[in-house]
Amino acid sequence: KGCQEEQFIKDVVRCLHPQRYENGEHVISEGEGGNEMYFVSRGELTVMVEEKNVHIMKDGDFFGELALIYDTPRTATILACGTSQLFVLGKDDLASVFEKYEQLAAGIKRTAGERLRISVLLPMLKKVPLFAQ
């Protein structure tokens, strides 16, 4: 299994393209479609949902997989805080790697599914007075 994971990572890395974003630049916008996912190499990025800061992404984090895997609109807006270096993985490249490594792809899809459920449930919970804040 370890060798398969190592090869999976190598195959993904071969597909990555570097992209640099400057302070305040939008990487993705909530509600839009998406054909890429992103890996944070260096820098910090603000995650905004419904125009509220909800999280800071840092080195090693990734985002954008929901739109890629589930063909859903972006669930958040991501803005660069200062200069940020990202690696971008396109939808077609991800699909070809997933096809080759079905077991590993299933685990990634499970994690993405959990994130998708959370992104759908949070707005509904905010309507309940107990969770409004």
PABA-215735 format. One line per 8 residues: number of its first residue (from 1); their letters; for each residue x, y, z of N, C-alpha, C, CB. Coordinates in Angstrom, 2 decimals. Glycine has a CB too. Layout:
% residues N
NUM) a) X,Y,Z,X,Y,Z,X,Y,Z,X,Y,Z  ...;
***
This chain:
% residues 133
1) kgcqeeqf) 0.83,-1.21,0.00,0.00,0.00,0.00,0.86,1.26,0.00,-0.94,0.00,1.22  1.96,1.26,0.81,2.83,2.43,0.89,3.41,2.81,-0.45,3.93,2.17,1.86  3.82,1.80,-1.24,4.38,2.07,-2.57,3.33,2.68,-3.49,4.93,0.77,-3.20  2.09,2.19,-3.36,1.02,2.72,-4.20,0.75,4.19,-3.86,-0.27,1.88,-4.03  0.73,4.51,-2.56,0.52,5.90,-2.14,1.65,6.79,-2.65,0.41,5.99,-0.60  2.87,6.28,-2.56,4.03,7.04,-3.03,3.94,7.32,-4.53,5.33,6.28,-2.71  3.56,6.31,-5.29,3.42,6.47,-6.74,2.26,7.41,-7.08,3.20,5.10,-7.42  1.16,7.31,-6.31,0.01,8.20,-6.47,0.47,9.65,-6.32,-1.10,7.86,-5.44;
9) ikdvvrcl) 1.23,9.91,-5.26,1.71,11.27,-5.00,2.61,11.74,-6.14,2.47,11.34,-3.66  3.50,10.88,-6.59,4.39,11.25,-7.70,3.58,11.58,-8.96,5.39,10.10,-8.00  2.55,10.79,-9.24,1.72,11.04,-10.42,0.96,12.36,-10.30,0.74,9.89,-10.63  0.48,12.66,-9.10,-0.22,13.93,-8.88,0.76,15.09,-9.05,-0.87,13.97,-7.46  1.94,14.97,-8.46,2.94,16.05,-8.52,3.31,16.37,-9.97,4.21,15.67,-7.73  3.40,15.35,-10.81,3.73,15.58,-12.23,2.68,16.44,-12.94,3.86,14.24,-12.96  1.47,16.44,-12.41,0.36,17.18,-13.04,0.22,18.61,-12.51,-0.94,16.43,-12.82  0.93,18.94,-11.44,0.77,20.26,-10.79,1.45,21.37,-11.59,1.34,20.22,-9.38;
17) hpqryeng) 0.81,22.54,-11.52,1.34,23.74,-12.17,1.43,24.85,-11.13,0.45,24.18,-13.39  2.58,25.52,-11.01,2.71,26.60,-10.02,1.89,27.83,-10.42,4.18,26.99,-9.84  1.35,28.49,-9.41,0.58,29.73,-9.64,0.83,30.65,-8.45,-0.96,29.43,-9.82  1.12,31.89,-8.73,1.41,32.87,-7.68,0.25,33.86,-7.58,2.75,33.61,-7.96  -0.13,34.20,-6.35,-1.19,35.18,-6.11,-0.65,36.25,-5.17,-2.47,34.51,-5.52  -1.03,37.48,-5.42,-0.60,38.61,-4.59,-1.70,39.00,-3.60,-0.21,39.83,-5.47  -1.34,39.80,-2.62,-2.25,40.21,-1.55,-3.60,40.70,-2.10,-1.60,41.32,-0.72  -4.68,40.12,-1.59,-6.02,40.53,-1.98,-6.58,39.89,-3.23,-6.04,41.98,-2.15;
25) ehvisege) -5.74,39.17,-3.97,-6.22,38.52,-5.19,-7.15,37.36,-4.86,-5.03,38.02,-6.04  -8.24,37.28,-5.65,-9.17,36.15,-5.54,-8.55,34.93,-6.22,-10.55,36.51,-6.17  -8.52,33.81,-5.52,-8.11,32.55,-6.12,-9.35,31.88,-6.69,-7.38,31.63,-5.08  -10.37,31.75,-5.84,-11.68,31.25,-6.29,-12.76,32.09,-5.64,-11.87,29.73,-5.94  -13.96,32.06,-6.23,-15.08,32.83,-5.69,-16.27,31.92,-5.42,-15.47,33.96,-6.65  -16.86,32.12,-4.27,-18.03,31.35,-3.85,-19.12,31.41,-4.94,-18.59,31.88,-2.50  -19.68,30.26,-5.26,-20.77,30.20,-6.22,-20.36,29.93,-7.66,-21.51,31.44,-6.17  -19.09,30.15,-7.99,-18.66,29.92,-9.36,-18.32,28.44,-9.57,-17.44,30.80,-9.71;
33) ggnemyfv) -18.26,28.03,-10.81,-17.84,26.66,-11.14,-16.33,26.56,-11.02,-18.30,26.26,-12.55  -15.83,25.33,-11.05,-14.39,25.19,-10.93,-13.87,23.95,-11.62,-14.01,25.15,-9.50  -12.71,24.10,-12.24,-12.04,22.98,-12.92,-10.65,22.72,-12.37,-11.96,23.26,-14.39  -10.32,23.32,-11.21,-9.02,23.12,-10.60,-9.16,22.99,-9.09,-8.07,24.28,-10.94  -8.19,22.30,-8.50,-8.03,22.35,-7.05,-6.64,22.89,-6.77,-8.25,20.93,-6.40  -6.41,23.33,-5.55,-5.20,24.06,-5.22,-4.53,23.49,-3.97,-5.52,25.53,-5.02  -3.20,23.50,-3.99,-2.38,23.10,-2.85,-1.54,24.30,-2.46,-1.49,21.85,-3.18  -1.56,24.65,-1.17,-0.80,25.82,-0.71,0.65,25.40,-0.46,-1.44,26.42,0.60;
41) srgeltvm) 1.55,25.99,-1.24,2.98,25.72,-1.06,3.56,26.70,-0.04,3.73,25.84,-2.41  3.29,28.00,-0.24,3.75,29.05,0.68,2.72,30.14,0.74,5.12,29.62,0.23  2.56,30.68,1.95,1.68,31.82,2.12,0.45,31.49,2.95,1.25,32.33,0.79  -0.40,32.49,3.06,-1.65,32.34,3.78,-2.78,32.86,2.91,-1.62,33.10,5.14  -3.93,32.22,3.03,-5.11,32.60,2.26,-6.31,32.64,3.19,-5.35,31.62,1.08  -7.16,33.63,3.01,-8.37,33.76,3.80,-9.50,33.00,3.12,-8.75,35.24,4.00  -10.22,32.22,3.90,-11.41,31.51,3.42,-12.63,32.31,3.89,-11.46,30.01,3.96  -13.46,32.70,2.93,-14.65,33.48,3.25,-15.90,32.75,2.76,-14.57,34.89,2.63;
49) veeknvhi) -16.90,32.68,3.65,-18.20,32.12,3.29,-19.23,33.19,3.58,-18.50,30.79,4.08  -20.03,33.49,2.59,-21.04,34.56,2.71,-20.39,35.85,3.22,-22.19,34.12,3.65  -19.23,36.18,2.66,-18.47,37.41,2.94,-17.94,37.51,4.37,-19.34,38.59,2.66  -17.87,36.38,5.10,-17.31,36.36,6.45,-16.06,35.49,6.46,-18.36,35.85,7.49  -15.01,35.98,7.15,-13.79,35.19,7.30,-14.09,34.00,8.20,-12.62,36.05,7.88  -13.82,32.80,7.70,-14.10,31.61,8.50,-12.86,30.76,8.78,-15.13,30.77,7.79  -11.78,30.99,8.03,-10.60,30.14,8.21,-9.41,30.77,7.49,-10.88,28.70,7.67  -8.21,30.38,7.92,-6.98,30.77,7.23,-6.32,29.49,6.73,-6.01,31.58,8.18;
57) mkdgdffg) -6.01,29.44,5.44,-5.28,28.32,4.84,-3.79,28.65,4.90,-5.75,28.04,3.35  -2.99,27.62,5.20,-1.54,27.81,5.31,-0.81,26.73,4.52,-1.08,27.80,6.79  0.51,26.80,4.54,1.35,25.83,3.85,0.86,24.40,4.10,2.82,25.97,4.30  0.69,23.63,3.03,0.28,22.24,3.15,-1.22,22.02,3.03,0.74,21.70,4.44  -2.02,23.08,3.15,-3.47,22.94,3.01,-3.85,22.81,1.54,-4.20,24.14,3.65  -5.05,22.32,1.29,-5.56,22.25,-0.08,-7.03,22.63,-0.07,-5.36,20.84,-0.68  -7.52,23.05,-1.25,-8.93,23.44,-1.38,-9.34,23.33,-2.84,-9.16,24.87,-0.85  -10.64,23.40,-3.06,-11.17,23.37,-4.41,-11.57,21.99,-4.90,-10.18,23.93,-5.34;
65) elaliydt) -11.34,20.98,-4.07,-11.62,19.61,-4.50,-13.11,19.32,-4.65,-11.02,18.64,-3.52  -13.96,20.04,-3.93,-15.40,19.77,-4.01,-15.94,20.04,-5.41,-16.16,20.61,-2.98  -15.58,21.19,-5.95,-16.05,21.54,-7.30,-15.52,20.54,-8.32,-15.62,22.97,-7.68  -14.31,20.08,-8.09,-13.67,19.14,-9.02,-14.32,17.76,-8.98,-12.19,19.02,-8.71  -14.47,17.24,-7.78,-14.95,15.86,-7.61,-16.45,15.76,-7.80,-14.57,15.34,-6.23  -17.19,16.71,-7.27,-18.66,16.63,-7.29,-19.33,17.56,-8.29,-19.19,16.93,-5.93  -18.53,18.31,-9.05,-19.07,19.22,-10.05,-20.11,20.16,-9.43,-19.70,18.42,-11.20  -19.76,20.73,-8.26,-20.63,21.66,-7.56,-20.02,23.06,-7.62,-20.85,21.21,-6.08;
73) prtatila) -20.83,24.08,-7.39,-20.26,25.44,-7.33,-19.30,25.56,-6.13,-21.39,26.51,-7.22  -18.39,26.49,-6.22,-17.45,26.75,-5.12,-18.23,27.09,-3.86,-16.47,27.89,-5.49  -17.80,26.53,-2.72,-18.52,26.76,-1.46,-17.91,27.90,-0.65,-18.51,25.49,-0.63  -16.82,28.49,-1.13,-16.17,29.58,-0.41,-15.39,30.45,-1.40,-15.23,29.04,0.69  -15.07,31.64,-0.92,-14.16,32.53,-1.64,-12.80,32.43,-0.95,-14.69,34.03,-1.67  -11.75,32.33,-1.73,-10.40,32.25,-1.18,-9.60,33.44,-1.70,-9.70,30.89,-1.56  -9.02,34.21,-0.76,-8.23,35.39,-1.09,-6.81,35.24,-0.56,-8.89,36.67,-0.51  -5.83,35.68,-1.33,-4.45,35.65,-0.89,-4.21,36.74,0.16,-3.48,35.84,-2.09;
81) cgtsqlfv) -3.50,36.38,1.22,-3.04,37.33,2.25,-1.54,37.49,2.04,-3.39,36.84,3.74  -1.14,38.51,1.35,0.27,38.62,0.98,0.53,37.76,-0.25,1.19,38.21,2.16  1.79,37.54,-0.55,2.15,36.72,-1.70,1.98,35.24,-1.32,3.61,37.01,-2.16  1.28,34.51,-2.16,1.05,33.08,-1.92,1.43,32.28,-3.15,-0.43,32.82,-1.55  2.13,31.18,-2.91,2.52,30.27,-3.99,1.67,29.01,-3.87,4.07,29.93,-3.93  0.91,28.72,-4.92,0.04,27.55,-4.93,0.45,26.61,-6.06,-1.44,27.96,-5.09  0.02,25.37,-5.94,0.12,24.42,-7.04,-1.29,24.06,-7.45,0.96,23.15,-6.65  -1.54,24.05,-8.74,-2.88,23.85,-9.29,-2.95,22.48,-9.97,-3.25,24.98,-10.30;
89) lgkddlas) -4.04,21.77,-9.69,-4.30,20.48,-10.31,-5.61,20.57,-11.07,-4.35,19.33,-9.26  -5.58,20.31,-12.37,-6.77,20.40,-13.22,-7.67,19.17,-13.10,-6.36,20.58,-14.65  -8.92,19.36,-13.48,-9.94,18.32,-13.38,-9.58,17.07,-14.20,-11.28,18.87,-13.86  -9.15,17.24,-15.42,-8.81,16.09,-16.26,-7.63,15.31,-15.70,-8.49,16.54,-17.68  -6.63,16.02,-15.19,-5.48,15.36,-14.58,-5.89,14.57,-13.35,-4.40,16.39,-14.21  -6.73,15.17,-12.51,-7.21,14.46,-11.32,-7.98,13.20,-11.70,-8.09,15.39,-10.45  -8.84,13.32,-12.70,-9.64,12.17,-13.15,-8.74,11.02,-13.62,-10.60,12.59,-14.27  -7.69,11.34,-14.35,-6.81,10.27,-14.86,-6.04,9.61,-13.72,-5.83,10.83,-15.91;
97) vfekyeql) -5.62,10.39,-12.72,-4.92,9.82,-11.57,-5.90,8.97,-10.74,-4.29,10.94,-10.69  -7.12,9.46,-10.54,-8.12,8.70,-9.79,-8.44,7.37,-10.47,-9.41,9.53,-9.64  -8.47,7.39,-11.77,-8.76,6.18,-12.52,-7.68,5.11,-12.28,-8.86,6.49,-14.03  -6.46,5.56,-12.15,-5.33,4.66,-11.96,-5.24,4.12,-10.52,-4.03,5.38,-12.32  -5.70,4.90,-9.54,-5.60,4.55,-8.12,-6.97,4.60,-7.47,-4.61,5.50,-7.39  -7.82,3.66,-7.80,-9.22,3.69,-7.36,-9.39,3.68,-5.85,-9.96,2.52,-7.95  -8.58,2.87,-5.13,-8.72,2.79,-3.67,-8.36,4.10,-3.00,-7.84,1.67,-3.11  -7.26,4.70,-3.40,-6.85,5.98,-2.83,-7.86,7.06,-3.20,-5.44,6.37,-3.30;
105) aagikrta) -8.36,7.01,-4.42,-9.37,7.98,-4.86,-10.63,7.89,-4.00,-9.72,7.76,-6.35  -11.01,6.68,-3.62,-12.21,6.49,-2.79,-12.05,7.18,-1.45,-12.49,4.99,-2.58  -10.86,7.11,-0.85,-10.61,7.79,0.42,-10.68,9.30,0.29,-9.26,7.39,0.96  -10.12,9.82,-0.78,-10.16,11.27,-1.03,-11.60,11.72,-1.27,-9.26,11.64,-2.24  -12.35,10.92,-2.00,-13.76,11.26,-2.26,-14.58,11.24,-0.97,-14.37,10.28,-3.27  -14.27,10.31,-0.06,-14.98,10.28,1.24,-14.73,11.57,2.01,-14.52,9.06,2.08  -13.47,12.00,2.06,-13.13,13.24,2.76,-13.83,14.43,2.10,-11.60,13.46,2.77  -13.83,14.47,0.79,-14.51,15.56,0.07,-16.00,15.53,0.36,-14.25,15.45,-1.46;
113) gerlrisv) -16.58,14.34,0.43,-18.01,14.20,0.74,-18.35,14.75,2.11,-18.43,12.74,0.66  -17.45,14.52,3.08,-17.66,15.06,4.43,-17.62,16.59,4.39,-16.60,14.52,5.41  -16.67,17.14,3.65,-16.59,18.60,3.53,-17.83,19.16,2.84,-15.33,19.00,2.75  -18.31,18.45,1.83,-19.50,18.91,1.12,-20.72,18.91,2.05,-19.76,18.03,-0.11  -20.87,17.85,2.83,-21.99,17.80,3.78,-21.92,18.95,4.77,-22.00,16.46,4.55  -20.72,19.23,5.28,-20.55,20.33,6.22,-20.91,21.66,5.56,-19.10,20.37,6.75  -20.48,21.86,4.33,-20.75,23.13,3.64,-22.23,23.31,3.36,-19.97,23.21,2.33  -22.97,22.22,3.25,-24.42,22.30,3.03,-25.14,22.48,4.37,-24.93,21.03,2.31;
121) llpmlkkv) -24.65,21.80,5.41,-25.32,21.86,6.71,-25.11,23.18,7.44,-24.84,20.75,7.57  -23.92,23.78,7.34,-23.63,25.00,8.09,-24.63,26.13,7.82,-22.24,25.48,7.77  -24.93,26.45,6.55,-25.91,27.52,6.33,-27.28,27.20,6.92,-26.05,27.78,4.84  -27.67,25.92,6.90,-28.96,25.54,7.48,-28.93,25.69,9.00,-29.32,24.08,7.10  -27.81,25.30,9.63,-27.69,25.42,11.09,-27.69,26.87,11.55,-26.42,24.73,11.57  -27.13,27.77,10.74,-27.08,29.19,11.11,-28.46,29.81,11.23,-26.26,29.96,10.08  -29.47,29.17,10.65,-30.85,29.66,10.74,-31.49,29.28,12.06,-31.68,29.13,9.59  -30.88,28.32,12.79,-31.37,27.91,14.09,-30.77,28.86,15.13,-31.00,26.41,14.40;
129) plfaq) -31.60,29.51,15.97,-31.08,30.52,16.92,-29.91,30.03,17.77,-32.19,30.96,17.85  -29.92,28.80,18.20,-28.84,28.26,19.01,-27.49,28.33,18.31,-29.14,26.83,19.39  -27.47,28.15,16.99,-26.24,28.12,16.20,-26.00,29.40,15.41,-26.27,26.94,15.26  -26.82,30.41,15.58,-26.77,31.62,14.75,-25.42,32.34,14.83,-27.87,32.56,15.18  -24.72,32.21,15.94,-23.44,32.91,16.05,-22.33,31.95,15.79,-23.26,33.57,17.43;
***
